[in-house]
Amino acid sequence: MRWRIVPNTMDLGHGLSNSPFPNDIEEVDVEAVSNLLAREMRELSLKEQYHINQDVNGINILASTEPFELSSIGLEALEKELGTTDGEHHCYQLAEEMRSNMIKEEKFRLKFSRAERFDPVKAATRIENYLKILRQNFGDESMKRPIKLTDLDKVERDLLKSGFIQALPYRDSAGRRIIAALGNFGTCHHTLKNKIKVLMYVIQVVSEDEETQKQGCVFLFWPLDSKCTVSREVNYAVQVAPIRFSSFHFMLYDTTRFRKLGALQLLAMSRESRARSRFHFGSIQKCQQEITAYGISSNFLPITNTGNIKNLNHLKWVTFRQAQETAIEHGIEFNGIYCPSVKDVLTGKGPHVSSNPANVAYRKIMEKRFLEHRDALTAERKTMISREIVDELVQSGGRFLVREKCWWASSDRDVAREKVSVAFRDMRKTFLLLEKKKNLFATIGDNDTIYDGDEKKRKRIFEMK
């Protein structure tokens, strides 16, 4: 008998539903799932639909203009809610009895407040459910401190290093971190608990970033194999995470079985998550092209055109986390940065650097002031212009970052100013070369016979061009 949708029973909310769920992918009715999604979207008001679409596309007005008063009032309301719900938040109260410092920290509570847009009731419920799933998978100690790499056993650390779940080293155009789930997220040798623990660790690390707390996180689901399994328990871990997922993108081959897989994944999600889901069917190249419309660069996705998972950057991330957690454990200051902000200027070469939003803005500033710097009469004036550019970028919230081992490190203003001066010198050389080419081609225009009389010079001219 073909499995059908039961109306109004599939919303997981903040817990796992007892509603019907297919035991086999062949039981999934794609049309019924499509009708469910369409009905849920119709039930949303036009305002709700508008805000969801804006959020999916990385346009979140509240995130970019979050006033201090909003976060302050939100935390006060959350404090009141947590203190007046006797018996409703068992795990939170247990953590209080254990004298957990973590649950009292402002940065911990602020993550959940932002995830629920400062709704104190929803934020308190999310904290309770998050602590519950932490306790179930990591034990009571996990309610007292952030989970660490050492909380994963060898099997789980190997699963993490495999790259089936990755926090990518760059952001989308809205400043959101990106988490990618690739392949089948492990093998038959990995238990459901193994997968949940690895996923929760990655999500917790991403949730530490303030920019992503405000803007939300992007989740990419790229199964690659139609035999991929779907678990509502894994999806539940995403729902109660200390961060809001503003969009879910599914990259699937355009086959009947993959469409069933996508429909099954939708059923495992909450109602709100389904509204934020976008599907991309076709080849790997086609899916890569489609997600660029959502501000996600296709140049650095951790997958080859033949479907192999790339984990080089991911292994650097693991090394970075090991160094960071070791430093924290020994009370050593650690200023490494793995995923720069969209306001940070990166030094070095390569497409990752040249396409970085802050570097694009930086080049425009340099071009705007190039002539002023070139024509400055004194070295002091040239230095002043370089310093003003650094000050402008720093005042906008950016930093000048340099490569250090497997991560980035912030340079001081004097180092940054020197790099701006070097960049001006490079621009001046480029400018002189362009002028030389311009004059050379002007000469050629006046004397066409140069091509006939000097073949070597002709070749050099075209090489310059």
VOVEXLO-960703 format. One record per residue (C-alpha): residue number from 1; residue in one letter; chain; z, x, y. Coordinates in pm, 1 decimal. Layout:
N
NUM, a, A, Z, X, Y
...
//
This chain:
465
1, m, A, 0.0, 0.0, 0.0
2, r, A, -102.2, 143.7, 340.3
3, w, A, 191.8, 219.0, 569.1
4, r, A, 196.9, 15.7, 893.4
5, i, A, 388.3, 39.2, 1221.2
6, v, A, 686.4, -191.9, 1257.8
7, p, A, 698.8, -296.1, 1627.8
8, n, A, 986.2, -165.2, 1842.0
9, t, A, 1147.5, 32.4, 1561.3
10, m, A, 1006.9, 380.0, 1613.0
11, d, A, 1195.7, 495.4, 1920.9
12, l, A, 1428.1, 773.6, 1809.2
13, g, A, 1621.7, 774.6, 2137.9
14, h, A, 1907.5, 1023.2, 2108.9
15, g, A, 1946.1, 993.0, 1735.2
16, l, A, 1748.4, 960.4, 1415.6
17, s, A, 1618.9, 613.0, 1346.6
18, n, A, 1636.0, 439.6, 1009.8
19, s, A, 1289.3, 293.1, 1072.3
20, p, A, 1012.0, 340.6, 812.1
21, f, A, 853.6, 683.2, 800.6
22, p, A, 562.2, 779.9, 574.5
23, n, A, 645.5, 996.4, 275.6
24, d, A, 287.8, 1122.3, 257.7
25, i, A, 28.5, 1193.4, 523.4
26, e, A, -226.2, 976.3, 340.0
27, e, A, -8.0, 673.0, 412.5
28, v, A, -46.8, 714.1, 788.6
29, d, A, -253.9, 447.7, 965.5
30, v, A, -407.0, 630.2, 1263.2
31, e, A, -523.3, 309.2, 1427.5
32, a, A, -175.4, 155.4, 1406.3
33, v, A, -21.9, 463.6, 1566.6
34, s, A, -285.0, 455.2, 1840.1
35, n, A, -204.0, 89.4, 1905.9
36, l, A, 166.5, 172.3, 1919.4
37, l, A, 108.0, 441.8, 2179.6
38, a, A, -116.3, 215.0, 2387.2
39, r, A, 144.1, -63.0, 2377.5
40, e, A, 422.3, 169.5, 2484.3
41, m, A, 214.5, 295.6, 2775.7
42, r, A, 141.3, -61.8, 2886.0
43, e, A, 513.3, -139.7, 2881.5
44, l, A, 571.8, 132.6, 3139.4
45, s, A, 549.9, 39.8, 3504.0
46, l, A, 268.8, 186.8, 3711.5
47, k, A, 525.3, 404.9, 3887.4
48, e, A, 656.7, 537.8, 3555.0
49, q, A, 303.9, 609.0, 3433.4
50, y, A, 224.5, 789.1, 3758.3
51, h, A, 533.4, 1012.0, 3742.0
52, i, A, 473.0, 1097.9, 3375.8
53, n, A, 112.8, 1196.2, 3445.5
54, q, A, 221.8, 1404.9, 3742.9
55, d, A, 484.1, 1576.4, 3529.9
56, v, A, 238.7, 1644.6, 3246.0
57, n, A, 4.2, 1806.3, 3496.3
58, g, A, 282.3, 2018.1, 3646.0
59, i, A, 324.8, 1825.0, 3970.3
60, n, A, 697.1, 1757.7, 3996.5
61, i, A, 805.4, 1686.7, 4353.5
62, l, A, 1176.1, 1671.1, 4266.8
63, a, A, 1161.6, 2011.5, 4098.0
64, s, A, 1002.2, 2187.7, 4393.8
65, t, A, 1237.6, 2031.5, 4649.8
66, e, A, 1566.3, 2007.2, 4458.1
67, p, A, 1834.7, 2009.5, 4730.1
68, f, A, 2174.5, 2164.8, 4669.2
69, e, A, 2339.4, 1829.3, 4736.3
70, l, A, 2153.0, 1671.7, 4443.1
71, s, A, 2271.5, 1929.0, 4190.3
72, s, A, 2624.4, 1917.5, 4332.3
73, i, A, 2645.9, 1537.9, 4316.0
74, g, A, 2486.2, 1539.7, 3971.1
75, l, A, 2744.4, 1782.5, 3834.3
76, e, A, 3030.8, 1580.6, 3980.7
77, a, A, 2895.9, 1263.1, 3820.4
78, l, A, 2855.1, 1443.5, 3487.0
79, e, A, 3212.7, 1574.4, 3505.0
80, k, A, 3337.4, 1220.8, 3559.7
81, e, A, 3127.2, 1083.9, 3274.7
82, l, A, 3247.3, 1348.6, 3029.7
83, g, A, 3607.9, 1281.9, 3126.1
84, t, A, 3600.1, 903.1, 3090.5
85, t, A, 3428.7, 849.9, 2755.3
86, d, A, 3719.7, 871.8, 2512.8
87, g, A, 3602.7, 873.7, 2152.4
88, e, A, 3232.1, 861.9, 2237.9
89, h, A, 3180.8, 1237.8, 2260.0
90, h, A, 3355.4, 1370.0, 1953.3
91, c, A, 3191.3, 1715.4, 1945.2
92, y, A, 3247.4, 1768.7, 2316.4
93, q, A, 3614.7, 1679.9, 2280.4
94, l, A, 3640.5, 1910.1, 1978.5
95, a, A, 3490.1, 2190.9, 2185.7
96, e, A, 3749.0, 2118.4, 2456.7
97, e, A, 4027.4, 2143.9, 2198.8
98, m, A, 3880.2, 2478.4, 2092.3
99, r, A, 3900.7, 2584.0, 2458.4
100, s, A, 3530.9, 2647.6, 2484.3
101, n, A, 3442.9, 2817.2, 2812.3
102, m, A, 3072.6, 2751.4, 2759.9
103, i, A, 3090.5, 2372.8, 2800.4
104, k, A, 3280.8, 2412.6, 3129.0
105, e, A, 3035.0, 2653.7, 3287.1
106, e, A, 2824.5, 2515.7, 3570.4
107, k, A, 2506.8, 2681.3, 3441.8
108, f, A, 2552.0, 2510.6, 3103.3
109, r, A, 2602.0, 2164.3, 3250.4
110, l, A, 2330.8, 2206.8, 3510.7
111, k, A, 2071.2, 2258.0, 3236.6
112, f, A, 2149.1, 1919.3, 3084.6
113, s, A, 2170.5, 1748.1, 3423.3
114, r, A, 1826.0, 1873.4, 3517.1
115, a, A, 1690.9, 1780.8, 3174.3
116, e, A, 1792.9, 1417.8, 3238.0
117, r, A, 1707.2, 1420.2, 3610.3
118, f, A, 2075.5, 1407.4, 3703.4
119, d, A, 2148.6, 1085.2, 3513.8
120, p, A, 2515.5, 1150.2, 3418.5
121, v, A, 2524.3, 910.8, 3121.6
122, k, A, 2209.8, 1052.5, 2962.7
123, a, A, 2315.4, 1411.0, 3039.3
124, a, A, 2656.0, 1357.8, 2874.3
125, t, A, 2489.8, 1204.7, 2567.5
126, r, A, 2246.2, 1495.5, 2545.6
127, i, A, 2533.7, 1747.0, 2561.4
128, e, A, 2714.7, 1563.0, 2281.9
129, n, A, 2406.3, 1550.5, 2058.8
130, y, A, 2324.2, 1913.9, 2129.1
131, l, A, 2675.7, 2026.2, 2036.0
132, k, A, 2655.2, 1814.3, 1723.2
133, i, A, 2335.6, 1976.1, 1600.4
134, l, A, 2471.0, 2320.7, 1695.1
135, r, A, 2780.6, 2258.2, 1486.8
136, q, A, 2580.8, 2128.0, 1191.4
137, n, A, 2356.8, 2434.7, 1178.8
138, f, A, 2562.9, 2721.6, 1322.1
139, g, A, 2925.5, 2612.8, 1274.0
140, d, A, 3213.2, 2548.4, 1514.6
141, e, A, 3187.9, 2890.8, 1678.7
142, s, A, 2849.2, 2796.3, 1827.8
143, m, A, 3018.7, 2539.2, 2053.4
144, k, A, 3211.1, 2816.7, 2226.7
145, r, A, 2930.5, 3055.4, 2322.6
146, p, A, 2549.8, 3079.0, 2334.7
147, i, A, 2385.6, 3146.8, 1999.4
148, k, A, 2254.1, 3499.1, 1941.8
149, l, A, 2004.0, 3675.7, 1720.3
150, t, A, 2289.5, 3784.0, 1497.1
151, d, A, 2364.4, 3417.2, 1425.6
152, l, A, 2038.3, 3407.1, 1230.8
153, d, A, 2037.4, 3543.8, 876.3
154, k, A, 1769.4, 3784.3, 750.4
155, v, A, 1539.4, 3506.5, 629.0
156, e, A, 1562.3, 3334.2, 967.0
157, r, A, 1507.3, 3655.7, 1162.7
158, d, A, 1197.0, 3726.6, 953.3
159, l, A, 1077.0, 3373.3, 1022.8
160, l, A, 1133.9, 3432.1, 1393.5
161, k, A, 941.4, 3761.5, 1387.3
162, s, A, 649.1, 3603.1, 1202.6
163, g, A, 546.9, 3432.5, 1526.3
164, f, A, 519.0, 3078.1, 1391.6
165, i, A, 730.4, 2972.1, 1689.7
166, q, A, 686.7, 3171.8, 2010.8
167, a, A, 806.4, 3169.4, 2370.9
168, l, A, 495.9, 3295.2, 2547.4
169, p, A, 526.3, 3584.8, 2797.2
170, y, A, 361.9, 3395.9, 3082.9
171, r, A, 395.0, 3059.3, 3255.6
172, d, A, 153.0, 2783.5, 3334.3
173, s, A, 32.6, 2731.2, 3690.9
174, a, A, 337.6, 2512.7, 3769.1
175, g, A, 584.2, 2785.9, 3668.9
176, r, A, 679.3, 2628.9, 3335.5
177, r, A, 758.2, 2833.7, 3026.2
178, i, A, 545.3, 2761.9, 2721.4
179, i, A, 664.9, 2733.3, 2361.3
180, a, A, 401.2, 2739.6, 2087.8
181, a, A, 451.3, 2616.5, 1730.8
182, l, A, 173.1, 2762.8, 1517.0
183, g, A, 65.6, 2710.3, 1158.9
184, n, A, 317.2, 2535.2, 936.1
185, f, A, 619.8, 2689.7, 1109.7
186, g, A, 719.0, 2890.7, 805.5
187, t, A, 650.1, 2856.1, 432.5
188, c, A, 786.2, 2661.7, 139.6
189, h, A, 1051.6, 2933.1, 107.1
190, h, A, 1204.4, 2834.6, 442.5
191, t, A, 1446.7, 2545.4, 443.8
192, l, A, 1468.7, 2277.5, 709.0
193, k, A, 1789.3, 2441.3, 832.8
194, n, A, 1609.9, 2777.5, 866.6
195, k, A, 1345.6, 2620.3, 1086.8
196, i, A, 1589.4, 2424.7, 1303.2
197, k, A, 1804.6, 2731.2, 1367.4
198, v, A, 1506.4, 2944.7, 1472.8
199, l, A, 1371.3, 2666.2, 1694.3
200, m, A, 1709.4, 2610.9, 1859.8
201, y, A, 1745.1, 2981.4, 1932.6
202, v, A, 1402.5, 3001.0, 2099.4
203, i, A, 1465.8, 2685.0, 2302.5
204, q, A, 1806.9, 2808.3, 2416.3
205, v, A, 1654.7, 3134.4, 2543.0
206, v, A, 1384.8, 2946.0, 2735.6
207, s, A, 1646.3, 2710.9, 2881.6
208, e, A, 1817.1, 3003.9, 3056.1
209, d, A, 1534.8, 3016.3, 3310.6
210, e, A, 1611.2, 2818.7, 3628.8
211, e, A, 1246.9, 2768.5, 3724.3
212, t, A, 1178.1, 2607.2, 3386.2
213, q, A, 1494.2, 2395.9, 3407.0
214, k, A, 1351.2, 2237.3, 3720.4
215, q, A, 986.9, 2209.9, 3618.9
216, g, A, 1032.4, 2143.1, 3248.8
217, c, A, 884.4, 2320.9, 2949.6
218, v, A, 543.4, 2288.3, 2783.4
219, f, A, 520.4, 2259.9, 2404.2
220, l, A, 201.2, 2353.5, 2218.3
221, f, A, 161.8, 2231.2, 1859.8
222, w, A, -119.3, 2409.7, 1675.8
223, p, A, -91.6, 2345.9, 1298.4
224, l, A, -416.9, 2520.8, 1184.0
225, d, A, -363.9, 2384.1, 831.8
226, s, A, -391.3, 2013.6, 750.6
227, k, A, -115.1, 2058.5, 489.0
228, c, A, 134.5, 2125.1, 769.4
229, t, A, 458.8, 1932.1, 729.6
230, v, A, 621.9, 1714.5, 995.2
231, s, A, 996.4, 1664.4, 1020.9
232, r, A, 1183.3, 1418.2, 1238.8
233, e, A, 1489.7, 1643.5, 1217.4
234, v, A, 1295.6, 1929.9, 1378.1
235, n, A, 1165.2, 1693.4, 1644.3
236, y, A, 1519.1, 1571.9, 1708.5
237, a, A, 1625.0, 1930.8, 1784.6
238, v, A, 1360.6, 1931.7, 2059.1
239, q, A, 1481.2, 1597.3, 2198.8
240, v, A, 1843.5, 1706.2, 2245.2
241, a, A, 1762.6, 2055.5, 2373.9
242, p, A, 1920.1, 2174.0, 2703.1
243, i, A, 1582.9, 2153.6, 2871.8
244, r, A, 1327.3, 1884.4, 2945.2
245, f, A, 987.7, 1904.7, 2777.4
246, s, A, 747.9, 1777.0, 3039.2
247, s, A, 441.4, 1779.2, 2813.7
248, f, A, 333.1, 1817.7, 2452.0
249, h, A, -15.6, 1938.9, 2366.3
250, f, A, -158.9, 1899.5, 2016.4
251, m, A, -454.3, 2120.5, 1919.6
252, l, A, -617.7, 1981.4, 1605.8
253, y, A, -941.7, 2021.6, 1419.2
254, d, A, -1147.0, 1704.4, 1443.6
255, t, A, -1109.6, 1584.8, 1084.1
256, t, A, -959.2, 1271.0, 933.5
257, r, A, -663.8, 1456.1, 783.1
258, f, A, -580.5, 1636.8, 1106.7
259, r, A, -595.1, 1308.0, 1295.7
260, k, A, -348.3, 1166.6, 1042.9
261, l, A, -131.2, 1473.9, 1094.8
262, g, A, -134.0, 1416.3, 1469.9
263, a, A, -41.9, 1049.8, 1423.9
264, l, A, 243.4, 1146.2, 1189.7
265, q, A, 375.1, 1391.2, 1447.5
266, l, A, 372.9, 1116.1, 1710.4
267, l, A, 584.7, 896.7, 1483.4
268, a, A, 840.9, 1175.1, 1450.0
269, m, A, 884.6, 1192.6, 1827.5
270, s, A, 1081.6, 983.2, 2073.1
271, r, A, 916.0, 713.1, 2279.8
272, e, A, 927.2, 922.0, 2598.8
273, s, A, 787.4, 1229.0, 2422.9
274, r, A, 495.7, 1025.7, 2291.5
275, a, A, 409.3, 921.8, 2647.5
276, r, A, 395.6, 1289.7, 2743.3
277, s, A, 170.5, 1390.5, 2453.7
278, r, A, -190.8, 1491.9, 2494.6
279, f, A, -432.5, 1553.3, 2206.1
280, h, A, -719.9, 1801.7, 2193.9
281, f, A, -957.2, 1776.1, 1897.7
282, g, A, -1220.2, 2029.4, 1800.0
283, s, A, -1260.0, 2401.8, 1739.5
284, i, A, -1006.8, 2658.1, 1855.1
285, q, A, -1235.6, 2754.7, 2143.4
286, k, A, -1281.0, 2392.5, 2250.5
287, c, A, -905.7, 2325.4, 2248.8
288, q, A, -845.6, 2642.6, 2449.1
289, q, A, -1093.4, 2528.7, 2711.6
290, e, A, -940.1, 2181.4, 2737.9
291, i, A, -583.0, 2293.9, 2802.4
292, t, A, -691.4, 2506.6, 3098.2
293, a, A, -719.4, 2177.1, 3289.4
294, y, A, -339.1, 2153.0, 3256.1
295, g, A, -278.5, 2494.0, 3412.3
296, i, A, -243.3, 2679.4, 3080.1
297, s, A, -446.8, 2999.7, 3065.1
298, s, A, -649.1, 3030.4, 2746.0
299, n, A, -670.5, 3410.8, 2777.8
300, f, A, -326.4, 3483.6, 2639.2
301, l, A, -271.9, 3218.1, 2370.7
302, p, A, -124.3, 3375.4, 2054.2
303, i, A, -411.4, 3278.4, 1826.8
304, t, A, -749.1, 3432.4, 1747.0
305, n, A, -1076.7, 3243.7, 1737.8
306, t, A, -1061.7, 3267.4, 1357.8
307, g, A, -719.8, 3101.7, 1340.1
308, n, A, -495.1, 3403.9, 1289.7
309, i, A, -156.4, 3415.2, 1463.8
310, k, A, -103.8, 3701.3, 1709.7
311, n, A, 257.4, 3812.9, 1731.7
312, l, A, 244.2, 4148.5, 1918.0
313, n, A, 384.3, 4002.8, 2241.4
314, h, A, 630.8, 3799.3, 2039.1
315, l, A, 769.7, 4110.3, 1868.1
316, k, A, 814.8, 4262.8, 2214.4
317, w, A, 1012.5, 3951.6, 2307.9
318, v, A, 1237.2, 3998.3, 2002.7
319, t, A, 1293.3, 4363.9, 2103.2
320, f, A, 1372.9, 4248.3, 2456.9
321, r, A, 1628.0, 3994.6, 2329.8
322, q, A, 1792.6, 4254.7, 2107.4
323, a, A, 1830.6, 4493.8, 2402.3
324, q, A, 1957.7, 4218.1, 2630.5
325, e, A, 2213.5, 4080.9, 2385.2
326, t, A, 2337.0, 4430.3, 2296.0
327, a, A, 2387.7, 4509.3, 2664.6
328, i, A, 2580.5, 4184.4, 2719.8
329, e, A, 2796.6, 4251.6, 2417.0
330, h, A, 2894.2, 4595.5, 2552.4
331, g, A, 2934.2, 4480.3, 2911.3
332, i, A, 2634.1, 4680.9, 3030.7
333, e, A, 2418.8, 4552.5, 3315.5
334, f, A, 2069.9, 4458.7, 3197.4
335, n, A, 1804.7, 4374.4, 3455.7
336, g, A, 1501.1, 4346.2, 3228.7
337, i, A, 1258.1, 4057.8, 3283.7
338, y, A, 1037.4, 3934.5, 2999.6
339, c, A, 857.3, 3641.3, 3161.4
340, p, A, 804.1, 3691.9, 3537.1
341, s, A, 818.8, 3404.4, 3783.1
342, v, A, 494.4, 3277.1, 3934.9
343, k, A, 621.6, 3430.3, 4261.1
344, d, A, 660.6, 3780.6, 4115.8
345, v, A, 396.7, 4045.7, 4190.5
346, l, A, 311.3, 4254.6, 3883.3
347, t, A, 199.6, 4616.7, 3903.1
348, g, A, -53.0, 4761.2, 3662.8
349, k, A, -391.5, 4658.5, 3528.5
350, g, A, -536.4, 4397.4, 3296.3
351, p, A, -618.3, 4023.4, 3304.9
352, h, A, -251.8, 3928.5, 3272.1
353, v, A, -180.9, 4108.3, 3599.9
354, s, A, -494.9, 4016.8, 3793.5
355, s, A, -469.3, 3644.7, 3710.0
356, n, A, -98.1, 3620.9, 3789.6
357, p, A, -58.2, 3362.8, 4074.1
358, a, A, 160.1, 3592.5, 4285.1
359, n, A, -89.8, 3877.0, 4250.6
360, v, A, -369.2, 3647.1, 4366.3
361, a, A, -163.7, 3553.2, 4673.9
362, y, A, -71.9, 3918.6, 4726.7
363, r, A, -439.5, 4022.1, 4732.7
364, k, A, -516.9, 3755.4, 4992.4
365, i, A, -238.9, 3886.5, 5217.3
366, m, A, -367.5, 4241.8, 5173.0
367, e, A, -724.4, 4140.7, 5258.5
368, k, A, -603.7, 3949.9, 5564.1
369, r, A, -424.9, 4254.7, 5705.3
370, f, A, -659.2, 4525.1, 5580.5
371, l, A, -842.6, 4583.5, 5909.4
372, e, A, -515.0, 4589.3, 6100.9
373, h, A, -378.8, 4853.6, 5865.3
374, r, A, -702.5, 5056.0, 5866.8
375, d, A, -722.1, 5064.2, 6246.4
376, a, A, -352.5, 5136.9, 6305.0
377, l, A, -321.1, 5447.8, 6523.2
378, t, A, 1.0, 5586.8, 6377.6
379, a, A, 149.5, 5637.7, 6033.1
380, e, A, 461.0, 5454.2, 6150.0
381, r, A, 255.2, 5143.7, 6226.5
382, k, A, 86.1, 5158.1, 5886.0
383, t, A, 427.0, 5184.4, 5719.5
384, m, A, 552.4, 4888.8, 5922.7
385, i, A, 260.5, 4671.3, 5808.6
386, s, A, 328.6, 4759.2, 5443.7
387, r, A, 698.2, 4680.0, 5489.0
388, e, A, 617.6, 4344.1, 5651.8
389, i, A, 403.8, 4246.4, 5352.6
390, v, A, 686.8, 4329.8, 5113.2
391, d, A, 934.2, 4133.1, 5326.5
392, e, A, 701.8, 3831.4, 5331.8
393, l, A, 673.6, 3825.4, 4952.9
394, v, A, 1046.2, 3880.8, 4897.1
395, q, A, 1140.6, 3606.6, 5145.0
396, s, A, 920.5, 3363.9, 4948.9
397, g, A, 1135.7, 3431.1, 4640.9
398, g, A, 917.7, 3693.8, 4475.6
399, r, A, 982.5, 4042.3, 4341.6
400, f, A, 768.6, 4351.9, 4280.0
401, l, A, 789.2, 4419.8, 3906.1
402, v, A, 701.3, 4736.9, 3717.7
403, r, A, 655.6, 4785.9, 3344.5
404, e, A, 953.4, 4927.7, 3157.7
405, k, A, 933.0, 4951.2, 2777.6
406, c, A, 856.5, 4602.4, 2642.9
407, w, A, 950.5, 4417.7, 2958.7
408, w, A, 939.8, 4416.9, 3337.8
409, a, A, 1191.4, 4558.3, 3582.4
410, s, A, 1237.5, 4483.2, 3951.2
411, s, A, 1160.0, 4767.5, 4192.2
412, d, A, 1341.7, 4818.7, 4521.7
413, r, A, 1173.3, 4756.6, 4856.9
414, d, A, 1095.8, 5122.5, 4926.2
415, v, A, 909.3, 5155.3, 4595.3
416, a, A, 733.0, 4823.9, 4661.4
417, r, A, 636.1, 4937.7, 5012.6
418, e, A, 485.7, 5258.9, 4871.6
419, k, A, 280.8, 5056.4, 4622.0
420, v, A, 146.8, 4841.5, 4906.3
421, s, A, 45.9, 5158.7, 5092.5
422, v, A, -133.2, 5290.4, 4783.1
423, a, A, -309.6, 4954.2, 4746.6
424, f, A, -431.2, 4980.9, 5107.4
425, r, A, -570.2, 5329.2, 5035.6
426, d, A, -754.7, 5194.1, 4731.0
427, m, A, -894.1, 4909.0, 4940.4
428, r, A, -1013.0, 5157.3, 5202.4
429, k, A, -1199.9, 5356.7, 4934.3
430, t, A, -1361.3, 5036.7, 4807.3
431, f, A, -1454.8, 4939.3, 5161.6
432, l, A, -1618.6, 5278.4, 5225.6
433, l, A, -1810.6, 5254.0, 4898.8
434, l, A, -1940.8, 4909.6, 4992.0
435, e, A, -2045.1, 5039.2, 5334.2
436, k, A, -2225.7, 5329.4, 5169.0
437, k, A, -2409.7, 5091.1, 4937.3
438, k, A, -2499.2, 4865.4, 5229.4
439, n, A, -2644.7, 5155.0, 5429.8
440, l, A, -2825.6, 5290.8, 5125.6
441, f, A, -2997.7, 4963.5, 5046.7
442, a, A, -3086.6, 4922.9, 5414.6
443, t, A, -3261.4, 5262.0, 5396.8
444, i, A, -3443.9, 5157.2, 5081.6
445, g, A, -3562.3, 4843.6, 5257.4
446, d, A, -3728.8, 5059.5, 5525.1
447, n, A, -3895.5, 5292.4, 5275.0
448, d, A, -4001.4, 5124.5, 4950.3
449, t, A, -4174.8, 5439.6, 4827.5
450, i, A, -3838.3, 5588.8, 4730.4
451, y, A, -3867.3, 5409.6, 4396.8
452, d, A, -4196.8, 5580.6, 4315.9
453, g, A, -4093.1, 5929.4, 4419.6
454, d, A, -3743.0, 5961.7, 4269.1
455, e, A, -3673.3, 5784.0, 3940.8
456, k, A, -3327.3, 5940.3, 3900.1
457, k, A, -3215.0, 5823.5, 4245.4
458, r, A, -3349.8, 5477.7, 4169.2
459, k, A, -3136.7, 5464.8, 3851.2
460, r, A, -2825.6, 5574.0, 4038.6
461, i, A, -2881.5, 5304.8, 4301.1
462, f, A, -2897.6, 5031.0, 4041.8
463, e, A, -2588.6, 5167.0, 3867.3
464, m, A, -2400.5, 5137.7, 4195.5
465, k, A, -2527.0, 4785.2, 4239.5
//
